[in-house]
């Protein structure tokens, strides 16, 4: 079975923290590749700043130098809300002999019971819950154990180097004319400047 990580997110914009997480998951779990899936119309986030295609193109620019990273347009092509369950079902059709690992932050994983049909999601993939700055690790462990038991899912906890970078902070920097150099890939920085995003 091929082992593939799925890293979804608004990527508004993608930053070096996302890439560090993806690379750590790739190496530690010996994944064959990671598919980045920029959300089109996420059900849980309002006020996404850049358009779906701008976010897709920035993600593609960010990962172009790594042959283990690819970007999917499966969600940005949708007009309706993008649900993880539907995306996973689509990937299972596209890649039938693949074991999927859904990579996301521990803050999202402890909220998993509130996702759309979480039991179905956990039948289609394993979760890699990535440590997040400022979260109580003991509480996270307790909550993850509870979710594993209640939803009968496989969830791995992954500690990664903590980079205090957020997409919100980067958008604010561009809005206020402050450089975001070394927080995002240079190709992404140039794309944002050229297309006057987040102004």
Residue pairs with C-beta under 8 A, 6 or more apart in sequence:
1 97
1 98
1 99
2 32
2 95
2 97
2 98
2 99
3 29
3 30
3 31
3 32
3 98
3 99
3 101
4 31
4 32
4 33
4 34
4 35
4 91
4 95
4 98
4 99
4 100
4 101
5 22
5 25
5 26
5 29
5 31
5 33
5 34
5 35
5 100
5 101
5 102
5 103
5 128
6 34
6 35
6 37
6 87
6 88
6 91
6 100
6 101
6 102
6 103
6 125
7 18
7 21
7 22
7 25
7 34
7 35
7 36
7 37
7 103
7 104
8 36
8 37
8 38
8 39
8 75
8 84
8 87
8 102
8 104
9 18
9 36
9 37
9 38
9 39
9 104
10 38
10 39
10 42
10 45
10 48
10 55
10 167
11 18
11 36
11 38
11 39
11 55
11 58
11 59
11 167
12 48
12 49
12 50
12 55
12 167
12 171
13 50
13 55
13 58
13 167
13 170
13 171
13 184
13 188
13 192
13 197
14 36
14 55
14 58
14 59
14 62
14 167
14 184
14 185
14 188
15 165
15 166
15 167
15 170
15 183
15 184
15 188
16 163
16 165
16 182
16 183
16 184
16 185
17 163
17 165
17 166
18 36
18 62
19 62
19 63
19 185
20 160
20 161
20 163
21 103
21 130
21 160
22 34
22 36
22 69
22 103
23 66
24 130
24 158
24 160
24 161
25 31
25 34
25 101
25 103
25 128
25 130
25 158
26 33
26 34
26 68
28 158
29 101
29 128
29 156
31 68
31 101
32 68
33 68
33 69
33 70
34 68
34 69
34 70
34 103
35 70
35 71
35 72
35 91
36 59
36 63
36 69
36 70
36 71
36 72
37 71
37 72
37 74
37 75
37 87
38 52
38 55
38 56
38 59
38 71
38 73
38 75
38 76
39 45
39 48
39 52
39 55
39 75
39 76
39 82
40 52
40 75
40 76
40 77
40 78
40 79
40 82
41 52
41 78
41 79
41 80
41 81
41 82
42 48
42 81
42 82
43 81
43 82
43 83
43 116
48 55
49 171
49 197
49 198
50 58
50 197
50 198
52 75
52 76
53 76
54 191
54 195
54 197
55 76
56 71
56 73
56 76
57 191
58 188
58 191
58 192
59 71
60 71
61 185
61 187
61 188
61 191
62 184
62 185
62 187
62 188
63 69
63 70
63 71
64 187
74 87
74 90
74 91
75 82
75 87
83 116
84 102
84 115
84 116
84 121
85 115
85 116
85 117
85 120
85 121
85 124
88 100
88 102
88 121
88 124
88 125
89 124
91 98
91 100
92 98
92 100
92 124
99 126
100 124
100 125
100 126
101 125
101 126
101 127
101 128
102 121
102 125
102 126
102 127
102 128
103 128
103 130
104 127
104 128
104 129
104 130
105 129
105 130
105 132
106 129
106 130
106 131
106 132
106 135
106 140
106 144
106 157
107 132
107 135
109 127
109 129
109 144
109 147
109 155
110 140
110 143
110 144
110 147
112 118
112 121
112 122
112 127
112 147
112 151
112 153
113 147
113 150
113 151
115 121
118 151
118 153
119 151
119 152
119 153
121 153
122 151
122 152
122 153
122 154
126 153
126 154
126 155
126 156
127 153
127 154
127 155
127 156
128 155
128 156
128 158
129 140
129 144
129 155
129 156
129 157
129 158
130 158
130 160
131 137
131 140
131 157
131 158
131 159
131 160
131 162
133 162
133 164
140 157
141 157
144 155
144 157
147 153
147 155
148 154
148 155
165 183
169 183
170 180
170 183
170 184
170 198
171 198
172 178
173 179
173 180
173 183
174 180
174 192
174 197
174 198
174 199
175 198
175 199
180 189
180 192
181 189
184 192
191 197
192 198
